[in-house]
Amino acid sequence: APPHMDYDEVQYPKTCRKAKKKQLIINTIQCGQMAGTAEVWQSIAQSAGGEYAAILQSGGTVALHTPHDRRISDLNMQLNATICVYGSAKEQRAADVKIQAQAVANDEAVADRAAYFSKSRASAGMGGGGYTVMSGTRDLVAMLLSDEIKMDAIEKDQLPKELQSSSKEALKQELERRVAKRKEVQAAMAKAVDQRSKFLAEAKKNQPADAFDNQVKSIVRDQAAAKGIHLSD
């Protein structure tokens, strides 16, 4: 719907001028066909260096579920079981919160996250199979895999409480088990993510060109290119 211009607040023309001065682009997408909306949305976009687009009231985008989502979610749980947080008690608690949040996330969200991290690592030259298990957390298993730390340099007070009382040999065996399991599950994860990506690529061919997702991708891709930033699909 068109914006209210009778409220005692900063109006959009002033906001757009400020945005343009700061080189901030405002894009507008009109959802539906209410009279008087298109003209204002076009004005906002034009005055802030952005683009205008219109989509159906429904958005035109179909939520896509794949037959691989459940498998990826299960693999994610297996990966989380290999995590060995290396840090203070506060860092241990923060990691537990993250793990619990992932445990209750729906399959599609977990699968999307897995695909994102797999693609981002591949584009960084780290290989698609190197799926990130827990971003922002020092994971001892990942540190061992990357040779960031050696077994004999591990400080026991930085380990999870259940491992702090382990003997040196028992700890070595447990960590080696987790490293081996991580490699095995990551290989399976890479395969499942690839299968999901192929499934989605085919499914998205049937989405309307003016669907919300497609409109946003097209606009942002062109604007990024104008600033020397090239985005992949």
Secondary structure, 3 states (H helix, E strand, C coil): CCCCCCCCCCCHHHHHHHHHHCCCCCCEEEECCCCCHHHHHHHHHHHCCCCEEEECCCCCCCCCCCCCHHHHHHHHHHHHCCCCECCCHHHHHHHHHHHHHHHHCCHHHHHHHHHHHHHHHHHCCCCCCCCCCCCCCCEHHHHHHCCCCCHHHCCHHHCCHHHHCCCHHHHHHHHHHHHHHHHHHHHHHHHHHHHHHHHHHHHHCCCCCCCHHHHHHHHHHHHHHHCCCCCCC
